[in-house]
Amino acid sequence: MSATPKQLQDLMGRAVQHHRAGELDAAKRLYAEILESRPGHADALHLFGLACHQQGDHRTAVEYIRQAVAQVPDQPVLRNNLGDALHKAGDPARAIEQLKVAIALRPDYAGAHMNLGAVHAESGDHEAALRHSREATRLDPQWAEAWFNLGMLQLDHVMLEESIQSFRQALALRPAYRSAANSLLYALNLLPGGNPAAIAEEHQRVASGLFGNIRRLASWPEPCGRIRIGYVSGDFRAHAVNYFFEPILEHHDRARFETFCYSDTTQPDKVTGRLRRHAQHWRDISGLTDDAVTEQVRADAIDILVDLAGYTEHGRLGVFAAKPARCQISYIGYPNTTGLSAMDYRIVDGCTAPLDEAPHGSEGLLRLAQGFACFRPPAHAPEVQAPPVASNGFVTFGSLHKLEKLNPAVIGTWARILLQNPESRLLLARDQLDGWHQQRIEHQFAKFGVGAERLEMLHLSDPAQSFFEIFARIDILLDCFPWSGHTIACCALWMGVPVVSLRGNTHAGRMVVSVLEGLGLDELIADDTESFARLAGELGRDPQRLARLRLALRGRMEDSPLRDEACFTRSFESACLSLLDS
């Protein structure tokens, strides 16, 4: 028998209650019961589809919400949700159609503007994305997600000051908004002319907003026997962090240390398997709450807990805020303070944090004598090739840095180098470098008098493509500032490509300088943008010097502390032991 209107109303009321409580399966069962009796029930069709959408079943969502739209085509909410489902289902063109209809029906619909901005961003129409995202914040200035989305688009445009203000607004509205916090602090590290002390203070304010309510543990088991050291990361996979972490894990002295890896890696790969074999204990924490991870660390009686992520996507600083281990260290995954009073130390060296410089941040500084990191190049790195200037007849400067690191000061300095070396070229390669970004960068260089013919830009769209192959086409890598490209520089030097770097005023701005000093290549270190341009230009005009460096750099690295994995690990272990003894 078909349900009466009163029964349908009762079923819908119960279903909506389940839906609002997040009990989506229970809600869907009741929506389905309604649809058995009334197949064209628009609300049940819409909400069943919405529940599917919220569970990640976007194709089923499209099927049901589309039926609801057919019943009531003039409802902007249905059009908006259909557009969002189409977007997530991989149909951006139809998503844009539906979202435009939603806005035509209701021009002040902030949600539709935000969703349309997101679709345009993924489709490569960055200007439209920015326009609609701005409109969403204008229409609903109390919506934290709208400010966050706007900040991400402004970051994509390298509008650093504007993105920082948007992220701050998102955090002001929701102090525990982790994605906005991560993005704000990331952008602060990118900002030219930033004050290190002020940035450190902002890290502490953000940490307080995120983790200030977490209760800290105050007692821990006394170290007994081997030191139990744990590493926490969401990047135990094919990721740059492991160029520097894997050697430590492999070379740990098992007679003195017992190693634990807390892996938040959702898509394990061959690197994950290799790390797992090196670790004595492996804990998969993917999907666990911070409280559950904290309890696991406590149960493992960890003496030293090391964070390898900081304010990145899979960061677990909420665990560290609870202080589950006697000694806690921030290392390699994030190049600034965590702002956590529960984080005891941050690993640096005498170059990235000179002794005569006042420290900034919440942690003590643990300086390693032979550099803050060692480096293991991947096995697939090819052999060093001859410098391309020998066959091209002109020097090729290069960059593989993230595009948001190419701020106007960087581009202006690089333009000066190209103008001082009239036959030279600049090769830019990155996965972000789509057609719109290429035009944007061409326009920026044109402001300094550098034509597009001097630029070669590669969109690395194939995830299987190794960027190591690109170094065969580059004579000199130009570092960026104020956040230097540490991993890129290490890889370039391994491939025989010299790197010119600018000494900054933070750990992030001195990481490449630390590497160059360790290799005895102080002549490639600049103290200001003028000397940066001069050093790069002089090197570009000396093909014989380039050839000598090309042949010597890999061997020079092999003979340096940067590649002495066992010695570095002993130094790291000694520093850790000294913390427990103090």
Steps between C-alpha positions, in 0.01 A plus 500: 500500500615851427579722796258774600614864486528495882717187491721651231537814707600296807749295298654814355528660843682196640725476193601865527579454869735211415650704217573800722655268759738361237328158502494485123424131449198520731382812318539332162292201607212727592536708182489174302184395686337828401604453136350150492165654579550828308773457228479865393535647850735792427629551855574130551675480162707808579595401854574136410733632231652752740573223752670297225701810409610545861611135508709543185264316264477794263366316195199366689454849645481646150239241398266580789546877522447528124160331543416749775597791272268362233217521753582854625730669247481846656661410835854649523603270788435191289688649206792585727518152650470339157782721375720408795426128450577525126828674586601224742388237248744640245262690271609867532321627188156388620586608852562853376167496313306407814682745726439784256130415504505506881654848495254620234216385723660657807783748428587540869560124551846491665523121495445480125762769440752310715429170325522665159833651599628153595393349165657784303825460695526131413402572139781754461291818489686660791361849446138384515583288803640801684204719399235257629693422819525870580127533443435214745689683778320826418160333520578300814792662688444269800570183299844368593516250211438778247794700638719189494413425137568860405837485676599188308415666169691814596797281588470341157523852352805567725301777669675420827388791718140458388502125560641551849217741584240252371643215705511725807133583446414130476684433826339795673164345421611148593818487713527119473488499115809288431510536122484879530769494771732285288451725198547822697831386646613361164432838336681688778815300424471610136457872567802714401612738771316315774615562857622165646405595856150610399450186291610284794251681723223434248590131504454504878163676471380251241622206709312638798179525296537148364632315802459728802226283651699177483601372842875435524638191667750580772669169581665231291673167561871525573716389206592136555735303280491603137366847421158469340482758221185560296450681170162644398419580137237477230777490238644150546474451123662634183552848644793742524518464881630148459809612307609623843318273745556151357879506560442575869245224542721247323818590688360524852713311753260226602708419804419845640174598328169327442316664209126558456334652193150648536375509143207717393557397139173424322653369175805284580748424224843343451668764715249424777596134481870582516456727803289235667781250465748744657275577799489261794138593573242634258175662609238587238320804641306594186142576600574511873423806708780698661383370838529140382849562363601668825387191692697277262816703551451482875443125483823463302684691777678721245794697641556730199224587253599668173259693279575484126201697373430819695231716345449288190200308372553188713654675799423357845600788723191434709678186622811697592292763679396227747870428577481118494881465502763634736689677219342628177687624193393678181706396198531532120131507400437865590767775500377723783381488858189299583404759761426214743630531853485119511754472216837497674749539216534583132795366301716759325872555443751780545421643157120498511497627861831672588600501866526880510141545375207531738276193459133529412229249580382278781762224473859478609742475207684172458797580276666213314866563432525367143177641357135460589442211256663232291376414152436173319426545129247257353631195317327608178707821470682476162868553437633854469476636145723755327400863564239604242690823425756286317245399235258793518753778474314693772462452873173374646400612846233290664237470769286207616362682803137529602347792314388681815869535588552713188403832655560833320840546671615160373374564147659846496837356603481219246402751230811702583713189449344434158548862393866491606547179298327583168525154340386309809169325558295413809339156525209471745347159571226409745177299522307825567624665181185488286427742217355770726803497730730514199325813375508653848875441533569628148313819590703544820832459321383738228466772767878477543572500126545123451313360199316168490758363253753494785276271707437128462224364722421132551173378647598179679156343473609135501534378862735224382743750347815544707611859535859372521493481119444877484840572658669378180355814334613747769846655542434698821217466750376831641384470859193688625457718806403559777421125522786319331448179303695250709388171338520640146851632568625168638362317195649757260845479659485121480435538126802728461298823479647785709255700711518872575327587829425808707577490872176584679422586860313181598557125504278471191708766324836340581446131433665505157779724632567232762536239225731720291720578799521129576627442147749785518310699235485832683561681170142412400347671805368856469423745779257716302311493170767705319775255588262212418456635147873568466607151618250324273592718203874450545457124525280501190772676303764242593423174314831343603420551868154356440655192338738450794218530752284262298763231516597552862180568693377143547835382630525808716164414656599137555809613691308754712317465834177537302541144373660340808179341620649292781702790641203733484279247678757457779507880538121512507485220757761666723301823496182310593675318786634828634143629533399210724812543711442873557 
